[in-house]
């Protein structure tokens, strides 16, 4: 006698939760999409002015050399 997984566990499609997820995703898109023109230049400026630490690359780590040449 075999039982179906949906019958034995009680889990199945839940329209209410699915609709809630789609509505929340839509709200997030509507809220965050207008912020893109502000976020992209802010990120670029942050990378230019605030990222003073040297970049660590795998190649310099693998060869045993540090980024500053010592």
C-alpha positions as CSV (number, residue, x, y, z in Angstrom):
1,X,0.0,0.0,0.0
2,X,1.6,3.2,-1.1
3,X,0.8,6.7,0.0
4,X,1.3,9.9,-1.9
5,X,3.7,12.3,-0.4
6,X,1.2,15.2,-0.3
7,X,-1.2,13.0,1.6
8,X,1.3,11.7,4.1
9,X,3.0,15.0,4.9
10,X,0.1,17.5,4.4
11,X,2.2,19.8,2.3
12,X,0.9,21.0,-1.0
13,X,0.5,24.1,-3.1
14,X,-0.6,27.1,-1.0
15,X,-2.1,29.8,-3.2
16,X,-2.3,32.3,-0.3
17,X,1.4,32.2,0.5
18,X,2.3,32.2,-3.2
19,X,0.2,35.3,-3.8
20,X,1.8,36.9,-0.8
21,X,5.3,36.2,-2.2
22,X,4.5,37.7,-5.6
23,X,2.9,40.8,-4.0
24,X,5.9,41.4,-1.8
25,X,8.3,40.9,-4.7
26,X,6.3,43.4,-6.7
27,X,6.4,45.9,-3.8
28,X,10.2,45.5,-3.4
29,X,10.7,46.1,-7.1
30,X,8.6,49.2,-7.1
31,X,10.5,50.6,-4.1
32,X,14.0,49.6,-5.0
33,X,13.9,50.3,-8.8
34,X,13.8,54.1,-8.4
35,X,16.8,53.9,-6.1
36,X,19.1,52.4,-8.8
37,X,20.1,55.8,-10.3
38,X,21.3,56.8,-6.8
39,X,22.8,53.5,-5.7
40,X,25.1,52.9,-8.7
41,X,26.9,56.3,-8.6
42,X,27.1,56.0,-4.8
43,X,28.7,52.6,-5.0
44,X,31.2,53.8,-7.7
45,X,32.2,56.9,-5.5
46,X,32.5,54.7,-2.5
47,X,34.8,52.3,-4.4
48,X,36.9,55.2,-5.6
49,X,37.3,57.2,-2.4
50,X,36.8,54.7,0.5
51,X,38.6,51.6,-0.9
52,X,42.1,52.7,0.1
53,X,43.3,49.2,1.2
54,X,45.3,47.3,-1.4
55,X,43.5,44.6,-3.5
56,X,44.5,41.1,-2.5
57,X,44.7,38.8,-5.5
58,X,45.1,35.0,-5.5
59,X,48.2,35.3,-7.7
60,X,50.1,37.5,-5.2
61,X,49.0,35.2,-2.4
62,X,49.9,32.0,-4.2
63,X,53.4,33.3,-5.2
64,X,54.1,34.5,-1.6
65,X,54.5,38.2,-2.6
66,X,52.5,40.9,-1.0
67,X,50.7,43.7,-2.9
68,X,53.1,46.4,-1.9
69,X,56.1,44.7,-3.4
70,X,58.0,43.7,-0.2
